Amino acid sequence: WVNGGTAQAVLRPDAPAAAGSSRAWTALEVVVLAATCASPLVWAVAAHDVLPETLRVATKHAGIKKVAVMYGNDDVFTKSGYDAFKKALETLKIPVTTTETFAKGDVDFKAQLTKIKASGADAIVLSALIAEGAPIMVQARQLGIDLPFIGGNGMNSVKVFDLAKDKSDNLWVGSPWALGSQSKENQHFVVAYT
């Protein structure tokens, strides 16, 4: 948005290469709208609208009837992801067996995962950033929990596979996508899969 020839706000794509541009814009005191929040001048515009569809597809294809929920309760992004998941679970009439929380920087999730294991859930809905989400999946597998994980947008990164390795198998994560994107890769995908 430009006012009198001066940028007042910038809409930034959520890509690693674009993250550096936020520092440049905020140094000029220009507000940045992005899917992730990095400073007081960067406003998070989370793309949580993909979560209901992620739930619908995962439950249909994995035969999920009831879920446990686990989320970071001290982060605006993971909390808003939880809120979107909760609403979608209610809309889809999917029962929740237990809801467990954690905080940024936690490293031991065994107590929450033990409760989840005992709850009889068919899957774990996880609203986490990968710093906590990857270790949650690793610890779940170490405890013998082989349930699918349905991750929020914070788990939507290839880095999760570097951190959790094969423990990330059976992770379902949605991603916002634009059918009309004119990139060569997107047009190939559209022709091949739609």
KOLGU-262607 format. One record per residue: x, y, z of N, C-alpha, C in turn. Coordinates in pm, whole numbers, plus 32768, in hexadecimal, padded with zeros to 4 digits. Example, Ala and Ser with C-alpha at 12.3 -4.5 7.8 and 13.67 -1.06 7.14 Angstrom:
<figus>
+------+------+------+------+------+------+------+------+------+
:   nX :   nY :   nZ :  caX :  caY :  caZ :   cX :   cY :   cZ :
+------+------+------+------+------+------+------+------+------+
: 8527 : 7DC7 : 830C : 84CE : 7E3E : 830C : 8528 : 7EB6 : 830C :
: 8505 : 7F1F : 82C4 : 8557 : 7F96 : 82CA : 850A : 8003 : 8313 :
+------+------+------+------+------+------+------+------+------+
</figus>
This chain:
<figus>
+------+------+------+------+------+------+------+------+------+
:   nX :   nY :   nZ :  caX :  caY :  caZ :   cX :   cY :   cZ :
+------+------+------+------+------+------+------+------+------+
: 8055 : 7F8B : 8000 : 8000 : 8000 : 8000 : 8059 : 807A : 8000 :
: 803A : 80D3 : 7FA6 : 808B : 814A : 7F97 : 8035 : 81C4 : 7FB3 :
: 806D : 8222 : 7FFE : 8027 : 829C : 8021 : 8085 : 8311 : 8003 :
: 8062 : 8361 : 7FA2 : 80B4 : 83D3 : 7F7F : 813F : 83AC : 7F50 :
: 814B : 833B : 7F0C : 81CC : 830F : 7ED9 : 8220 : 82C3 : 7F3F :
: 81EE : 82B4 : 7FB9 : 8238 : 826D : 8021 : 81F0 : 81EC : 8046 :
: 8239 : 8180 : 804D : 81FC : 80FF : 8072 : 81D0 : 8104 : 8103 :
: 8152 : 80E0 : 811C : 811C : 80DA : 81A4 : 8118 : 804B : 81D9 :
: 8107 : 7FEA : 817D : 8102 : 7F5E : 81A3 : 8127 : 7F0A : 812A :
: 815E : 7E94 : 8146 : 8188 : 7E38 : 80DD : 814C : 7DAF : 80FC :
: 8115 : 7D6D : 8097 : 80E4 : 7CE5 : 80A3 : 8154 : 7C8A : 8074 :
: 818C : 7C3A : 80D2 : 81FF : 7BE7 : 80B4 : 81D7 : 7B55 : 80A8 :
: 8206 : 7B0F : 8041 : 81EC : 7A7F : 803B : 8235 : 7A39 : 80AD :
: 8204 : 79C4 : 80D4 : 8245 : 7979 : 813F : 82A6 : 7915 : 8103 :
: 831C : 7946 : 80E5 : 8385 : 78F1 : 80AE : 8407 : 7917 : 80F3 :
: 8462 : 78B6 : 8107 : 84DF : 78D5 : 814C : 852A : 794B : 810F :
: 852D : 7953 : 808B : 8574 : 79C0 : 804A : 8532 : 7A47 : 8066 :
: 84B0 : 7A47 : 8079 : 8468 : 7AC4 : 8090 : 8476 : 7AF7 : 811F :
: 8499 : 7A9E : 817C : 84A2 : 7AC5 : 8209 : 8507 : 7B36 : 821D :
: 8574 : 7B33 : 81D3 : 85D9 : 7B9C : 81DF : 85A4 : 7C25 : 81B7 :
: 8544 : 7C29 : 815D : 850C : 7CA9 : 8133 : 84C2 : 7CED : 81A5 :
: 848B : 7C9D : 8202 : 8445 : 7CD9 : 8274 : 84A2 : 7D31 : 82C6 :
: 851E : 7D04 : 82D7 : 857F : 7D55 : 8324 : 8597 : 7DDB : 82E0 :
: 85A1 : 7DD8 : 825B : 85BA : 7E55 : 8212 : 8543 : 7EB3 : 821F :
: 84C9 : 7E7E : 820E : 8452 : 7ED2 : 8217 : 843E : 7F07 : 82A4 :
: 8451 : 7EB2 : 830A : 843B : 7EE0 : 8393 : 84A4 : 7F45 : 83BD :
: 851C : 7F3D : 8383 : 8582 : 7FA3 : 839F : 8553 : 802C : 836F :
: 84FF : 802C : 8306 : 84C5 : 80A7 : 82D2 : 8440 : 80C9 : 8316 :
: 841B : 8079 : 837B : 839F : 8088 : 83C7 : 8323 : 8077 : 836F :
: 832C : 8018 : 8312 : 82BB : 7FF6 : 82BC : 827F : 7F74 : 82F3 :
: 81FD : 7F71 : 8301 : 81B7 : 7EFA : 8333 : 81BD : 7E8D : 82C8 :
: 81D8 : 7E13 : 82F4 : 81DD : 7D9F : 829B : 816E : 7D3E : 82C5 :
: 811E : 7D12 : 8264 : 80B9 : 7CAB : 827B : 80F0 : 7C2A : 8242 :
: 80FA : 7BC2 : 8298 : 8134 : 7B42 : 826E : 80F1 : 7AD2 : 82B9 :
: 810B : 7A58 : 828F : 80CE : 79E4 : 82D1 : 8114 : 79C3 : 8354 :
: 818A : 79FB : 836A : 81D1 : 79E4 : 83E8 : 81F3 : 7A6A : 8425 :
: 8205 : 7A6C : 84A6 : 821C : 7AE8 : 84EF : 82AA : 7AEA : 8526 :
: 82F8 : 7B50 : 8505 : 8383 : 7B56 : 8531 : 83A4 : 7BD3 : 8581 :
: 8350 : 7C38 : 8580 : 836E : 7CB3 : 85C9 : 82EC : 7D01 : 85DD :
: 82F2 : 7D6B : 862F : 8277 : 7DB8 : 8645 : 823C : 7DF5 : 85C6 :
: 828C : 7E0A : 8560 : 8258 : 7E44 : 84E5 : 8231 : 7DDA : 847D :
: 8248 : 7D5A : 849D : 821F : 7CEF : 8443 : 81A1 : 7CB1 : 847C :
: 8134 : 7CC0 : 8438 : 80B3 : 7C8D : 8467 : 8099 : 7C06 : 8428 :
: 8079 : 7BA6 : 847A : 805E : 7B20 : 8447 : 7FD2 : 7B1A : 840B :
: 7FCB : 7AE8 : 8392 : 7F4C : 7ACE : 8350 : 7F4C : 7A38 : 8333 :
: 7F26 : 79E9 : 8395 : 7F30 : 7958 : 838B : 7ECD : 7920 : 8326 :
: 7EFC : 78C0 : 82DC : 7EA9 : 7881 : 8277 : 7E67 : 7804 : 82B2 :
: 7E1E : 7815 : 831F : 7DE0 : 77A3 : 8363 : 7D65 : 7770 : 831A :
: 7D3D : 77B1 : 82AE : 7CC7 : 7782 : 8266 : 7CDD : 76FA : 8224 :
: 7D58 : 76CE : 8219 : 7D75 : 764C : 81DD : 7D62 : 75DA : 8242 :
: 7D5C : 75F8 : 82C3 : 7D55 : 7590 : 8329 : 7CD6 : 753A : 8322 :
: 7C60 : 7574 : 830E : 7BE9 : 751D : 8303 : 7BF5 : 74B8 : 8291 :
: 7C2C : 74E3 : 8221 : 7C3B : 7488 : 81AF : 7CA4 : 741D : 81CE :
: 7D0F : 7444 : 8212 : 7D75 : 73E3 : 823B : 7D35 : 7378 : 8293 :
: 7CE5 : 73A2 : 82F4 : 7CA0 : 7343 : 834C : 7C42 : 72E9 : 82FE :
: 7BF4 : 7324 : 82A5 : 7B93 : 72D7 : 8258 : 7BD8 : 726B : 8205 :
: 7C43 : 7290 : 81C0 : 7C89 : 7232 : 8169 : 7CCF : 71C6 : 81BD :
: 7D13 : 71EE : 8228 : 7D5B : 718C : 827B : 7CFB : 7128 : 82BB :
: 7C8C : 715A : 82F1 : 7C2E : 70FD : 8333 : 7BEF : 709E : 82CF :
: 7BD2 : 70D0 : 8258 : 7B96 : 707B : 81F0 : 7BF7 : 700D : 81C5 :
: 7C72 : 7032 : 81A6 : 7CD1 : 6FD3 : 816D : 7D15 : 6F7A : 81D4 :
: 7D1D : 6FA7 : 8250 : 7D5F : 6F57 : 82B9 : 7CFA : 6F14 : 8316 :
: 7C78 : 6F23 : 82FB : 7C12 : 6EE0 : 834C : 7C0D : 6F10 : 83DC :
: 7C25 : 6F90 : 83F0 : 7C2A : 6FC9 : 8476 : 7B9D : 6FEA : 84A6 :
: 7B7B : 6FBD : 851E : 7AF6 : 6FD6 : 8559 : 7AFD : 7034 : 85D1 :
: 7B6C : 7030 : 861D : 7B7B : 7087 : 8693 : 7C0E : 70AD : 86A0 :
: 7C26 : 7124 : 86D4 : 7CAF : 7158 : 86D9 : 7CD3 : 718C : 8764 :
: 7D53 : 718F : 877F : 7D89 : 71DA : 87F0 : 7DC2 : 725B : 87B5 :
: 7DC3 : 72C4 : 8803 : 7DF5 : 7345 : 87D5 : 7E6A : 736F : 882E :
: 7ED2 : 73A3 : 87EF : 7F46 : 73D6 : 8838 : 7F6F : 745A : 87F7 :
: 7F83 : 74C2 : 8849 : 7FA6 : 7544 : 880F : 7FFB : 7597 : 886E :
: 8046 : 75F2 : 8833 : 8094 : 7653 : 8880 : 8038 : 76C2 : 88AF :
: 802E : 76D1 : 8934 : 7FCD : 7730 : 896B : 8009 : 77B9 : 898A :
: 8088 : 77D0 : 896A : 80C6 : 7850 : 898A : 80F8 : 7899 : 890C :
: 80C3 : 7873 : 8899 : 80EC : 78B0 : 881B : 806F : 78D2 : 87CC :
: 8065 : 794C : 879C : 7FEB : 7978 : 8758 : 7FD0 : 7924 : 86DB :
: 8039 : 78F9 : 8696 : 8027 : 78AC : 861C : 7FF0 : 7820 : 863B :
: 802E : 77DB : 869B : 8000 : 7753 : 86BB : 7F7A : 7755 : 8703 :
: 7F5F : 77BC : 8751 : 7EDD : 77C8 : 8796 : 7E6F : 77E3 : 8730 :
: 7E89 : 783A : 86CF : 7E23 : 7854 : 866A : 7E0F : 77DA : 8611 :
: 7E79 : 778D : 85FA : 7E6B : 770F : 85B1 : 7E13 : 76AD : 85FD :
: 7E29 : 76A7 : 8682 : 7DD4 : 7652 : 86D5 : 7D41 : 767E : 86CB :
: 7D29 : 7701 : 86D4 : 7CA0 : 7733 : 86CB : 7C5F : 770B : 8647 :
: 7CAB : 7714 : 85D9 : 7C76 : 76ED : 8556 : 7C5C : 7657 : 8550 :
: 7CB9 : 7608 : 8586 : 7CA5 : 7577 : 858B : 7C2A : 7554 : 85E0 :
: 7C1D : 7594 : 8654 : 7BAD : 7577 : 86AE : 7B28 : 7590 : 8667 :
: 7B1F : 7601 : 8623 : 7AA4 : 7623 : 85D9 : 7A8A : 75BB : 856B :
: 7AF2 : 7596 : 8523 : 7AE2 : 7534 : 84B7 : 7AB9 : 74AB : 84EE :
: 7AF4 : 7484 : 855F : 7ACF : 7404 : 859D : 7A3B : 7404 : 85C5 :
: 7A0D : 7475 : 85FB : 797F : 7480 : 8620 : 7927 : 7479 : 85A5 :
: 794C : 74C1 : 853C : 78FE : 74C2 : 84C0 : 78F7 : 7437 : 8482 :
: 7967 : 73F0 : 8483 : 796D : 736A : 8448 : 793B : 72FE : 84A8 :
: 7916 : 7329 : 8522 : 78E2 : 72CD : 8588 : 7944 : 725B : 85A7 :
: 79C3 : 7280 : 85B6 : 7A2B : 7221 : 85D9 : 7A46 : 722E : 8670 :
: 7A2C : 71C5 : 86BD : 7A42 : 71CD : 874E : 7AD7 : 71DD : 8772 :
: 7AEE : 7228 : 87DD : 7B75 : 723E : 8812 : 7B82 : 71EC : 8892 :
: 7BE5 : 7194 : 8897 : 7BF8 : 713E : 890C : 7C40 : 7184 : 897E :
: 7C9A : 71DF : 895E : 7CE3 : 722E : 89C2 : 7D23 : 72A4 : 897C :
: 7D39 : 7310 : 89C6 : 7D80 : 7384 : 8992 : 7DF5 : 739F : 89EF :
: 7E6D : 73A1 : 89B6 : 7EE8 : 73B6 : 8A03 : 7F30 : 7430 : 89CD :
: 7F79 : 7475 : 8A24 : 7FC0 : 74EE : 89FC : 8055 : 74E3 : 8A1F :
: 80A0 : 753D : 89E3 : 812F : 7549 : 8A00 : 8155 : 75DB : 89E8 :
: 81D0 : 75FE : 8A09 : 8200 : 7687 : 89F8 : 827D : 7688 : 89A0 :
: 8299 : 76FB : 8964 : 8313 : 770C : 8916 : 838B : 76E6 : 896C :
: 83E6 : 769E : 8930 : 845F : 7679 : 8977 : 8455 : 75F6 : 89C4 :
: 83DB : 75C1 : 89D5 : 83CF : 753E : 8A17 : 8419 : 74D6 : 89C5 :
: 8453 : 7473 : 8A0B : 849B : 7409 : 89C6 : 8469 : 737E : 89ED :
: 841F : 7374 : 8A58 : 83EC : 72F2 : 8A85 : 8354 : 72F2 : 8A7D :
: 8320 : 72A1 : 8A24 : 8290 : 729C : 8A0A : 8253 : 7216 : 8A32 :
: 82A0 : 71C6 : 8A7B : 8274 : 713E : 8A9C : 81F6 : 713A : 8AF1 :
: 81E5 : 7196 : 8B4E : 816C : 7197 : 8BA2 : 80EF : 71AD : 8B4C :
: 80F3 : 7210 : 8AF3 : 8080 : 722B : 8A9C : 8068 : 71B6 : 8A3D :
: 80D2 : 717E : 8A05 : 80C4 : 7111 : 89A6 : 8091 : 7091 : 89E9 :
: 80B7 : 707B : 8A66 : 8084 : 7007 : 8AB0 : 7FED : 7014 : 8AC4 :
: 7FBE : 708D : 8AE3 : 7F2C : 70A3 : 8AF0 : 7EE7 : 708D : 8A6A :
: 7F25 : 70BD : 8A00 : 7EEB : 70AA : 897B : 7EE3 : 7016 : 8958 :
: 7F4F : 6FCD : 8973 : 7F51 : 6F3D : 8956 : 7EE0 : 6EF5 : 899E :
: 7EC9 : 6F1A : 8A1C : 7E60 : 6EDA : 8A6C : 7DD4 : 6F04 : 8A44 :
: 7DC6 : 6F70 : 89F6 : 7D42 : 6FA7 : 89D6 : 7CF7 : 6F5A : 896A :
: 7D3B : 6F06 : 8921 : 7CF9 : 6EB9 : 88B8 : 7CE3 : 6F06 : 8836 :
: 7D2D : 6F70 : 8822 : 7D20 : 6FC0 : 87A7 : 7D50 : 6F72 : 872D :
: 7D19 : 6F95 : 86BA : 7D44 : 6F5B : 863B : 7DB1 : 6FAE : 85F8 :
: 7DC2 : 702B : 8625 : 7E25 : 7085 : 85EB : 7E40 : 70F5 : 864F :
: 7EAC : 713E : 8636 : 7ED0 : 71B1 : 868A : 7ECD : 722E : 8633 :
: 7E78 : 728C : 8657 : 7E73 : 730E : 8615 : 7ED9 : 7365 : 865E :
: 7F38 : 739D : 8613 : 7FAA : 73E3 : 864E : 7FB9 : 746F : 8616 :
: 7FA4 : 74D3 : 866C : 7FBF : 755D : 8645 : 803E : 7587 : 868C :
: 80AD : 757F : 8642 : 8132 : 7598 : 867A : 818B : 75D4 : 860F :
: 81F3 : 7616 : 863C : 825F : 763B : 85E2 : 82BE : 75C3 : 85DD :
: 8311 : 75B9 : 8577 : 8361 : 7540 : 8568 : 83C8 : 752E : 85D7 :
: 83EF : 7599 : 861C : 8450 : 758B : 868A : 841A : 752F : 86F7 :
: 8399 : 7534 : 8710 : 835A : 74D9 : 8770 : 8315 : 7465 : 8729 :
: 82DE : 747D : 86B4 : 8292 : 7417 : 866D : 82E5 : 739E : 8644 :
: 835E : 73B4 : 8612 : 83B2 : 7343 : 85EA : 83D5 : 72EB : 8663 :
: 8403 : 7326 : 86D3 : 841E : 72D0 : 8747 : 83A1 : 728B : 877F :
: 832D : 72CA : 8772 : 82B1 : 7289 : 879D : 829B : 7209 : 874D :
: 82AE : 7210 : 86C9 : 829C : 7199 : 8677 : 8304 : 712E : 8698 :
: 8381 : 7157 : 86AC : 83EB : 70F8 : 86CF : 83CB : 70B2 : 8753 :
: 83A5 : 7100 : 87B9 : 8387 : 70C5 : 883B : 830A : 706C : 8835 :
: 82A8 : 7092 : 87E4 : 8231 : 703E : 87D5 : 8259 : 6FB6 : 879F :
: 82AB : 6FB3 : 8739 : 82D5 : 6F33 : 86FE : 8328 : 6EE3 : 8763 :
: 837A : 6F27 : 87B3 : 83C8 : 6EE1 : 881A : 836E : 6EA1 : 8883 :
: 82F9 : 6EDD : 889A : 8299 : 6EA5 : 88FA : 823D : 6E3D : 88BC :
: 8255 : 6E1C : 883E : 8202 : 6DB8 : 87FB : 8181 : 6DF0 : 87C1 :
: 8176 : 6E73 : 87B6 : 80FF : 6EB2 : 877B : 8117 : 6EBE : 86E5 :
: 80CD : 6E70 : 8698 : 80DE : 6E6E : 8607 : 8067 : 6EAE : 85C0 :
: 8025 : 6F08 : 8604 : 7FAE : 6F4A : 85CC : 7FD6 : 6FB2 : 8565 :
: 7F7B : 6FD0 : 8508 : 7F94 : 7041 : 84AE : 7F97 : 70C4 : 84FD :
: 7FE8 : 7122 : 84CF : 7FE6 : 71AB : 8502 : 7FA6 : 7201 : 8496 :
: 7F4C : 7259 : 84BF : 7F11 : 72BB : 8464 : 7F46 : 7342 : 8492 :
: 7FA4 : 7378 : 8446 : 7FEB : 73F1 : 8470 : 7FAE : 7470 : 843B :
: 7FC1 : 74D9 : 8488 : 7F98 : 755E : 845C : 8003 : 759D : 8406 :
: 7FF0 : 761C : 83E7 : 804B : 7662 : 838D : 80D9 : 766C : 83C2 :
: 80EC : 7665 : 8445 : 8172 : 7669 : 847E : 81C4 : 75EE : 845E :
: 8181 : 7584 : 8435 : 81C6 : 7507 : 840F : 81D9 : 74FF : 8378 :
: 81B1 : 7565 : 8331 : 81B5 : 7566 : 829F : 823E : 7596 : 826F :
: 82A1 : 7540 : 8282 : 832A : 7561 : 825A : 8375 : 74E0 : 823E :
: 83C7 : 74DF : 81D7 : 8418 : 7469 : 81BC : 847E : 7450 : 822A :
: 849A : 74B5 : 827B : 84FA : 74A6 : 82E9 : 84C9 : 7440 : 834F :
: 8447 : 742A : 8359 : 8412 : 73C7 : 83B6 : 844C : 733D : 8397 :
: 8466 : 7321 : 8318 : 849E : 729E : 82F3 : 8531 : 7294 : 8319 :
: 8579 : 7303 : 8317 : 8603 : 7303 : 8346 : 860A : 72EC : 83DC :
: 85AC : 7328 : 8426 : 85AE : 731F : 84B8 : 8574 : 729C : 84ED :
: 8507 : 726D : 84B3 : 84C4 : 71F6 : 84E7 : 84E5 : 7177 : 8499 :
: 8525 : 7188 : 8428 : 854A : 7115 : 83D3 : 84D0 : 70BD : 83B8 :
: 84E1 : 7038 : 83C4 : 8473 : 6FDC : 83A6 : 8404 : 6FE1 : 840E :
: 841B : 7024 : 847E : 83B2 : 7032 : 84E5 : 8343 : 7090 : 84B6 :
: 835C : 70D6 : 8448 : 82F5 : 712E : 8410 : 829C : 70E5 : 83AB :
: 82B5 : 7064 : 8397 : 825C : 7017 : 8340 : 81CE : 701E : 8376 :
: 816F : 7029 : 831D : 80E0 : 7032 : 833F : 80BB : 70BB : 837A :
: 8104 : 7121 : 8350 : 80E3 : 71AC : 8372 : 8091 : 71E5 : 8300 :
: 801B : 7218 : 8320 : 7FC2 : 7258 : 82BF : 7FC7 : 72EE : 82D7 :
: 7FEB : 733B : 8270 : 7FF0 : 73CC : 827B : 7FB9 : 7408 : 81FA :
: 7F60 : 7469 : 8208 : 7F2B : 74AE : 8193 : 7F83 : 7525 : 8172 :
: 7F6E : 755B : 80FD : 7FB8 : 75D0 : 80D3 : 7F61 : 7627 : 807B :
: 7F5F : 76AA : 8094 : 7F15 : 7702 : 803A : 7F50 : 76F9 : 7FAD :
: 7EFC : 76FF : 7F4A : 7F27 : 76F0 : 7EC0 : 7ECE : 7745 : 7E68 :
: 7F09 : 777D : 7E01 : 7EBD : 77D2 : 7DA5 : 7EB5 : 778F : 7D1C :
: 7E3E : 775F : 7CF9 : 7E27 : 771D : 7C79 : 7E52 : 7776 : 7C05 :
: 7E3F : 77F8 : 7C13 : 7E5A : 7854 : 7BA5 : 7EEA : 7880 : 7B98 :
: 7F43 : 7851 : 7BEE : 7FD0 : 7878 : 7BE2 : 8005 : 784F : 7B59 :
: 804C : 78AA : 7B19 : 807C : 7891 : 7A91 : 8109 : 7856 : 7A8D :
: 8141 : 7830 : 7B00 : 81C7 : 77F6 : 7AFD : 81C5 : 7774 : 7AAD :
: 8236 : 7755 : 7A6F : 8241 : 76DD : 7A1D : 8221 : 765F : 7A70 :
: 8255 : 765A : 7AEB : 823F : 75E7 : 7B42 : 81AC : 75D7 : 7B65 :
: 816A : 7646 : 7B81 : 80DD : 763F : 7BA5 : 8088 : 7615 : 7B2E :
: 80A6 : 764A : 7ABA : 8059 : 7625 : 7A44 : 806B : 7591 : 7A23 :
: 80E2 : 755C : 7A38 : 80FA : 74CD : 7A25 : 80A6 : 747D : 7A85 :
: 80A1 : 74A8 : 7B03 : 8052 : 7464 : 7B6A : 7FBE : 7465 : 7B45 :
: 7F8C : 74DA : 7B1A : 7EFF : 74E7 : 7AF6 : 7EDB : 7487 : 7A86 :
: 7F2E : 747F : 7A20 : 7F14 : 7425 : 79B0 : 7F18 : 7393 : 79DE :
: 7F78 : 7372 : 7A32 : 7F8A : 72E7 : 7A5B : 7F23 : 72B6 : 7AC0 :
: 7EF4 : 730F : 7B18 : 7EA5 : 72E0 : 7B8A : 7E1A : 731D : 7B9B :
: 7DF1 : 7377 : 7B45 : 7D6B : 73AE : 7B57 : 7D14 : 738F : 7ADE :
+------+------+------+------+------+------+------+------+------+
</figus>
